């Protein structure tokens, strides 16, 4: 066919860095999108106003833009997990050449570490308080039965690892990129 571009495989090479990446960091970076995926999937039914057994008598009606917001939030969550792979990839040390203005330049280590640490701490603050709610220390939304509550906890619990994983990857990145 004339004028048809061949489909190429998008490859995100991991571990192609100047100094070797610890095996545990490579495994965590590869696993992170799958660790957070249950939380993203749990969130999607809310886009069509299905409450997944949650009982909230004070819940306002969904605004018209809520479906796009919920789906966009899940997509953004997975995109941020994939962006975290830059902490174990060569493109996290040298900006890819195709990026306008800065392509081919080295990434200053703190330019990656500071946002990663701040993001990791924010994620810990957002997600790691769930056990306090489950223990009754903080308020929690009610569920119509124990099965919905169990499903919610199974889907949401892995997201509590997101912040600590990002912090661990930022630490490994900093150790690998610091001056010898």
N, C-alpha and C positions, 0 to 999 in steps of 0.2 A: 504494500500500500504506500502510496506517495503521501508525504506530509504527516505521517503518523510517527510519533516519537516512541521508541521502545520503552517499556516499563522497566525501570531499574529498581534494584533492591536498596532500600534505605538501611544503611548499616550504622549503628552507633558503637564503634569499637570502644571497649572498656579495657583498662589496664595498659593502654599504649602510651605510657607516661615515661618521663626521663628516668625517674627512680621507680623501682617496683612498688606496686600497690599491694598491701597485705591481702591475703586470700579472703580473710573474714570481711574486709571492706568491700571487695568485689562482690562477694555473695550477698551482703546486706544491700548494696546498691541495686543489684539485679532483682532482689526479692521485694524491695520497697513498693513498687507499683502494685504488686500482688497482695502485699500486706494491707494496703489501704483500700483495695478494690471492694471488699465486702461492705465497708462503710459507704462507698460511692453507690453501690447497688442498692443498699438499704434506703438511701436518700431518694432514689428515682421515683418510686411510687407516689411520693409527696407531690411530684410535679403534676399529677392528675388528681390531686386532692384525695388520695387514698391514705388514710391515717395510720395504717399498719398496727391497728389495735390500740393506738394511743387515745387516752381520754383527757381532753382539756376543755372544760366547759367555757373557758374565757377566750378560746381561740377565735380570732377574727376571721372573716371570710378571706379567701385567697385573692390577692389583687391579680389583675389581668397579666402581669408580667412574671408572676411566680413560676410558671412552668419553665420559661426560658432561664430564669435565675437558677432553679434547682438543677436543671440539666447542665447549665454552664458551670455551676459550682463543682459538679462531679467531674466534668472535663478539665477544669482548672486544677482540681486536686490531683488528678492523674498526670497532668502536664508538669506540675511542680515536682511530683515524684520522679518523673523522667529527667527533669532539669537537675535534680540532685545527682544524677549519674555523672555530671561534669566534675564532681569531686574525685572520681576515680578514672577519668578519661583524659586523653591528651588534649581534647578541646577545652578542658577546664584549666589547662596550663598555657595554651597558645590559642588565641581567638582564631577560628576558622577563616581562611582567606576570603571566603565569599561574603563575610560580614563587612558592610560598607564602613569606610574610614578607619576602623581599628583592626581589620582582618590581618592576620599574621603577627600581631604584637603579642608579647608575653602578658599573661594575666598576673598582676601583682597578687601574691598570696593572700594578703589581707583583704583584697577586693572580693575574694571568694569566701574567705573564712568568716569575716564579720557578718555578711548577710546570712550565711548558713547558721552561725551561732544564734543570731537574733531570731531567725525563723524557727530554729529548733526550740529555743526557749519559749517562743510564742505558742508553738504547737504543744509543748508540755503544759503550758498554762491553760490551753483550750481543751485538751483531751484527757489529761491525766488526773483531772478532778472527778471523773466518772465514778471511781470506786467510793469516793466520799458520799456521792449521791446514792449509790447502791447500798451503802451502809446506813443511810438515813441521816447523815450529818448535814448534807445539803439537800435542798428540795429536788425532787425528781417528778417528772410527768408520770401520770398513772397509765396503766394498761388494762384493757378489758379482761385479760386473763393471763395466767402465768406463762403460757406458750408464747404469746406476743412479747412479753417481757424477756423471756429467755432468748428468743430470736433476735431481739434488739441488742441484747448484751453480747451475743455471739458475733453479730455483725459489727458492732461498734468497738468492741474490745481490742481488736488488732490495731485500730487507729491510735491507740494509746502508745504504741511502739514508734510511731512516726517521728515524734520529736526526739526521743533518745537515739534513734537510728541516724537522724540528720546530725545530731551533736557528735556522735561517734565518727561519722564520715568526715565531718569538719575537723575533728581532732586528728584523724589519720592524714587528711590532706595537709594540714598545717605541719605535722611532723615530717611528712615526705618533702614538702616544699621549703622548709626552713633552711637557712644557710648552713652548710656543713661545717 
